[in-house]
Amino acid sequence: MNKGQTTILLDERWKLEDFSVFTKEYQQLYGFFHGLRLIKEGDFSNIEFERMPWLGGGSVVGFFSILGKYVRPENKPEVKQIQYASPGFIELTLYVEVAKDIALIVSSVAGSITSVAATYNFIYSQYQKRKLTQLKIKDLEAKQLREQIEFVKSSVLELQQLYKLNPAQVKALTQLSKGDELVQLKMLLALYRRVKPVADLQVNNKANFKSA
């Protein structure tokens, strides 16, 4: 990966919570896509979350936290320059490939935010209704719950397509989840909850990530 600069255009009136959303969620997305690229390059080892039970929300929070730890301090996004005006901008020094990954998923969600939200809400409601939060795919296979297994697999594919994940990212996610589609579904649902607030900034013309 290459270090460089990316520029995110700013506009409209920002509230303090907008900056909080931007910094918190952007950093989590950065850790996530940085991790996928490490896997692609064969530089990811001793993955701590292999031991996670993936039963409930705690594992999801821990998952993003651990991914963030794999970004060395000197490689975390740093503000090179910021101008708050109408329009303004923020210039970051970071891995440019990761910035482009973030820009793509944010723009994909922002471009169809209503339909993506509807898809997420449907999948998440079914995920809870089917009581999948405390299960892994092996539990469904052991009980031969074919309808549940098909729901999980089709939901994973649909979210991958909505996020416009490329084949290398899909392969990395498969490695992260150890081939467990239900664990991957939990990752993808959690990913949406981190992309959505950033995408809202773009929808509301407060930030434009397309130039990243």
Contacts in CASP RR format, 6 or more apart in sequence:
PFRMAT RR
TARGET T0000
AUTHOR 0000-0000-0000
METHOD contacts of the structure
MODEL  1
MNKGQTTILLDERWKLEDFSVFTKEYQQLYGFFHGLRLIKEGDFSNIEFE
RMPWLGGGSVVGFFSILGKYVRPENKPEVKQIQYASPGFIELTLYVEVAK
DIALIVSSVAGSITSVAATYNFIYSQYQKRKLTQLKIKDLEAKQLREQIE
FVKSSVLELQQLYKLNPAQVKALTQLSKGDELVQLKMLLALYRRVKPVAD
LQVNNKANFKSA
1 34 0 8 1.000
1 37 0 8 1.000
1 41 0 8 1.000
1 95 0 8 1.000
1 96 0 8 1.000
1 97 0 8 1.000
1 98 0 8 1.000
2 95 0 8 1.000
2 96 0 8 1.000
2 97 0 8 1.000
3 75 0 8 1.000
3 93 0 8 1.000
3 94 0 8 1.000
3 95 0 8 1.000
3 96 0 8 1.000
4 93 0 8 1.000
4 94 0 8 1.000
4 95 0 8 1.000
4 96 0 8 1.000
5 80 0 8 1.000
5 91 0 8 1.000
5 92 0 8 1.000
5 93 0 8 1.000
5 94 0 8 1.000
5 96 0 8 1.000
6 91 0 8 1.000
6 92 0 8 1.000
6 94 0 8 1.000
6 96 0 8 1.000
6 99 0 8 1.000
6 100 0 8 1.000
6 103 0 8 1.000
6 211 0 8 1.000
6 212 0 8 1.000
7 89 0 8 1.000
7 90 0 8 1.000
7 91 0 8 1.000
7 92 0 8 1.000
7 211 0 8 1.000
7 212 0 8 1.000
8 89 0 8 1.000
8 90 0 8 1.000
8 91 0 8 1.000
8 92 0 8 1.000
8 207 0 8 1.000
8 208 0 8 1.000
8 209 0 8 1.000
8 211 0 8 1.000
8 212 0 8 1.000
9 87 0 8 1.000
9 88 0 8 1.000
9 89 0 8 1.000
9 207 0 8 1.000
9 208 0 8 1.000
9 211 0 8 1.000
10 83 0 8 1.000
10 84 0 8 1.000
10 85 0 8 1.000
10 87 0 8 1.000
10 88 0 8 1.000
10 89 0 8 1.000
10 90 0 8 1.000
10 206 0 8 1.000
10 207 0 8 1.000
10 208 0 8 1.000
11 86 0 8 1.000
11 87 0 8 1.000
11 88 0 8 1.000
11 205 0 8 1.000
11 206 0 8 1.000
11 207 0 8 1.000
11 208 0 8 1.000
12 86 0 8 1.000
12 204 0 8 1.000
12 205 0 8 1.000
12 206 0 8 1.000
14 84 0 8 1.000
14 206 0 8 1.000
18 201 0 8 1.000
18 206 0 8 1.000
21 197 0 8 1.000
21 198 0 8 1.000
21 200 0 8 1.000
21 201 0 8 1.000
22 198 0 8 1.000
22 201 0 8 1.000
22 207 0 8 1.000
25 194 0 8 1.000
25 195 0 8 1.000
25 197 0 8 1.000
25 198 0 8 1.000
26 77 0 8 1.000
26 102 0 8 1.000
26 198 0 8 1.000
27 68 0 8 1.000
27 76 0 8 1.000
27 77 0 8 1.000
28 64 0 8 1.000
28 67 0 8 1.000
28 68 0 8 1.000
28 194 0 8 1.000
29 102 0 8 1.000
29 105 0 8 1.000
29 106 0 8 1.000
29 194 0 8 1.000
29 195 0 8 1.000
29 198 0 8 1.000
30 68 0 8 1.000
30 71 0 8 1.000
30 76 0 8 1.000
30 77 0 8 1.000
30 94 0 8 1.000
30 98 0 8 1.000
30 99 0 8 1.000
30 102 0 8 1.000
31 64 0 8 1.000
31 67 0 8 1.000
31 68 0 8 1.000
31 70 0 8 1.000
31 71 0 8 1.000
31 98 0 8 1.000
32 64 0 8 1.000
32 67 0 8 1.000
32 191 0 8 1.000
32 194 0 8 1.000
33 98 0 8 1.000
33 101 0 8 1.000
33 102 0 8 1.000
33 169 0 8 1.000
34 67 0 8 1.000
34 68 0 8 1.000
34 70 0 8 1.000
34 71 0 8 1.000
34 75 0 8 1.000
34 95 0 8 1.000
34 98 0 8 1.000
35 44 0 8 1.000
35 67 0 8 1.000
35 70 0 8 1.000
35 172 0 8 1.000
36 101 0 8 1.000
36 168 0 8 1.000
36 169 0 8 1.000
36 172 0 8 1.000
36 173 0 8 1.000
36 176 0 8 1.000
37 95 0 8 1.000
37 97 0 8 1.000
37 98 0 8 1.000
37 101 0 8 1.000
37 172 0 8 1.000
38 44 0 8 1.000
38 70 0 8 1.000
39 172 0 8 1.000
39 175 0 8 1.000
39 176 0 8 1.000
40 168 0 8 1.000
40 169 0 8 1.000
40 171 0 8 1.000
40 172 0 8 1.000
44 70 0 8 1.000
47 66 0 8 1.000
47 176 0 8 1.000
48 66 0 8 1.000
49 59 0 8 1.000
49 62 0 8 1.000
49 63 0 8 1.000
49 66 0 8 1.000
49 176 0 8 1.000
50 178 0 8 1.000
52 59 0 8 1.000
52 62 0 8 1.000
52 63 0 8 1.000
53 59 0 8 1.000
54 136 0 8 1.000
54 180 0 8 1.000
54 182 0 8 1.000
54 183 0 8 1.000
54 186 0 8 1.000
55 133 0 8 1.000
55 134 0 8 1.000
55 135 0 8 1.000
56 133 0 8 1.000
56 134 0 8 1.000
57 133 0 8 1.000
59 186 0 8 1.000
60 186 0 8 1.000
60 187 0 8 1.000
60 190 0 8 1.000
63 187 0 8 1.000
63 190 0 8 1.000
64 190 0 8 1.000
64 194 0 8 1.000
75 94 0 8 1.000
75 95 0 8 1.000
76 94 0 8 1.000
77 92 0 8 1.000
77 93 0 8 1.000
77 94 0 8 1.000
78 92 0 8 1.000
78 93 0 8 1.000
78 94 0 8 1.000
79 90 0 8 1.000
79 91 0 8 1.000
79 92 0 8 1.000
79 93 0 8 1.000
80 91 0 8 1.000
80 92 0 8 1.000
80 93 0 8 1.000
81 89 0 8 1.000
81 90 0 8 1.000
81 91 0 8 1.000
82 89 0 8 1.000
82 90 0 8 1.000
82 91 0 8 1.000
83 89 0 8 1.000
83 90 0 8 1.000
92 99 0 8 1.000
99 212 0 8 1.000
100 212 0 8 1.000
101 169 0 8 1.000
102 198 0 8 1.000
102 209 0 8 1.000
102 212 0 8 1.000
103 209 0 8 1.000
103 210 0 8 1.000
103 211 0 8 1.000
103 212 0 8 1.000
104 164 0 8 1.000
105 163 0 8 1.000
105 164 0 8 1.000
105 165 0 8 1.000
105 191 0 8 1.000
105 195 0 8 1.000
106 195 0 8 1.000
106 198 0 8 1.000
106 199 0 8 1.000
106 202 0 8 1.000
106 209 0 8 1.000
107 202 0 8 1.000
107 209 0 8 1.000
107 210 0 8 1.000
108 116 0 8 1.000
108 162 0 8 1.000
108 163 0 8 1.000
108 164 0 8 1.000
109 116 0 8 1.000
109 162 0 8 1.000
109 163 0 8 1.000
109 192 0 8 1.000
109 195 0 8 1.000
109 196 0 8 1.000
109 199 0 8 1.000
110 199 0 8 1.000
110 200 0 8 1.000
110 202 0 8 1.000
110 203 0 8 1.000
111 199 0 8 1.000
111 203 0 8 1.000
112 162 0 8 1.000
113 196 0 8 1.000
113 199 0 8 1.000
113 200 0 8 1.000
113 203 0 8 1.000
116 162 0 8 1.000
116 192 0 8 1.000
117 196 0 8 1.000
119 158 0 8 1.000
119 159 0 8 1.000
119 162 0 8 1.000
120 159 0 8 1.000
120 189 0 8 1.000
120 192 0 8 1.000
120 196 0 8 1.000
123 155 0 8 1.000
123 158 0 8 1.000
123 159 0 8 1.000
123 185 0 8 1.000
123 189 0 8 1.000
124 189 0 8 1.000
126 151 0 8 1.000
126 155 0 8 1.000
127 133 0 8 1.000
127 155 0 8 1.000
127 185 0 8 1.000
127 189 0 8 1.000
130 148 0 8 1.000
130 151 0 8 1.000
132 148 0 8 1.000
132 152 0 8 1.000
132 182 0 8 1.000
132 185 0 8 1.000
135 182 0 8 1.000
136 180 0 8 1.000
136 182 0 8 1.000
136 183 0 8 1.000
137 149 0 8 1.000
137 152 0 8 1.000
137 179 0 8 1.000
137 180 0 8 1.000
137 181 0 8 1.000
137 182 0 8 1.000
137 183 0 8 1.000
138 180 0 8 1.000
140 148 0 8 1.000
140 149 0 8 1.000
140 152 0 8 1.000
140 182 0 8 1.000
141 149 0 8 1.000
149 181 0 8 1.000
152 181 0 8 1.000
152 182 0 8 1.000
152 185 0 8 1.000
153 181 0 8 1.000
155 185 0 8 1.000
156 181 0 8 1.000
156 184 0 8 1.000
156 185 0 8 1.000
156 188 0 8 1.000
159 185 0 8 1.000
159 188 0 8 1.000
159 189 0 8 1.000
159 192 0 8 1.000
160 170 0 8 1.000
160 173 0 8 1.000
160 188 0 8 1.000
163 188 0 8 1.000
163 191 0 8 1.000
163 192 0 8 1.000
163 195 0 8 1.000
165 173 0 8 1.000
173 184 0 8 1.000
173 187 0 8 1.000
173 188 0 8 1.000
174 184 0 8 1.000
176 184 0 8 1.000
176 187 0 8 1.000
177 183 0 8 1.000
177 184 0 8 1.000
177 187 0 8 1.000
198 207 0 8 1.000
198 209 0 8 1.000
201 207 0 8 1.000
202 208 0 8 1.000
202 209 0 8 1.000
202 210 0 8 1.000
END
